C-alpha cells in the first residue's frame, strides 16, 4: 500500500495510518458503542523535522507532552503546526 520500489515514504505511511485508524474508529462507533467525535479526527497537515540536537529533541518532547493540556483552555493556535519555539535547532523538510 505504501511501498514504492521497496522504500517507505513518510506521506504514504501517514496517509495509511490515518485511514486505518479512522476506519477502526468508525467501526468502534458503529459496532461497539464508542462515543462519537463530531469534529475532524485528524488535522490536515503535518510537519516533518530533522532533529539536529538534544535541545531540539527536548523542545519537541515537551510540546508533545504539554500540548493536550492546552486543548482544554481553548488554545488552538498550534493546530496546524509546531510553534516557533519548537523550530529551534530543527529543520522543516516537508509540509504535507
N, C-alpha and C positions, 0 to 999 in steps of 0.2 A: 504493500500500500504506500509506503513512504520510502521505497528503495529506488535509487537512481544509479544504476551501474554499480551496485554494492555499497554506495555511500548513503549516509543518513543526513538529510538536510533539516536544520532546526525548524524552519517554517512548516515543513511537511509533518514533522513529529508533533509540533504544537497543534496543527490542524487535526491530526489523527486523535490526539489526546482529548481535545475539546469535543470532538464528535462522539467518541466512545463514552466519555463521562457524561455528556448531555443526554445521550440515548439511555444510559443506565439510570440517570436521574429521572427521566420521563417514565421509564418502566417502573421505578420505585414509587413515583407519584400515582401512577395508574393502577399498579398491581399490589402495592404493599402499604398504601395509605400514607406515604411520606407527605410532609407539608409542602404545599405548592408555593414556589417562589415567583412572585408576579413581576419580577424585573429581569433584566438580562443576566444570564448566568456568567458570561464571560465578557471581559472588556474587549473591544475590537482590536486594539493594537497591543503590542508588547515590544520591549526593547531588549536587544542583546548587548551585553557588555563584556569587554575583556577586563578582567580584574588584574590590575598591574601590580598591586602591592597589598600589604597587610591592612593599611588604613582604609583602602577602598573596600576590601573584604568586610572589614568591621562596619563601615558605613552601610553597606548593603544588608548585612546581617541585622543590624539594628532597625533598619527600615522595614524589613520583613517581619521582625518581631513586633514592632510598635505600631505598624500601620493599622491593623484591625482595631486597636484601641481608639483610634481617631474616627472610625466609622460611626460609632455611637454619638459622637459630637457633631455629626452632620458635616464633617470635613471631607470633601471630595475633590480637593484641589489637585491631588496627585493621581486621580483615577486613570489618566491617560499616560502616565509615565512617572519616572522617578523624579523627586525634587532635585534642585540644582546641587544641594549638598552631597547627594549620592554620587554625582558625577566626578567628584574629586578623585583623581587617580585612576579613573576608568576611561575607556574609550567607547563611545557608542558606535557600533558597527552596522547595525541594520534596524530599521523600523518597519515592522510588517503590519 
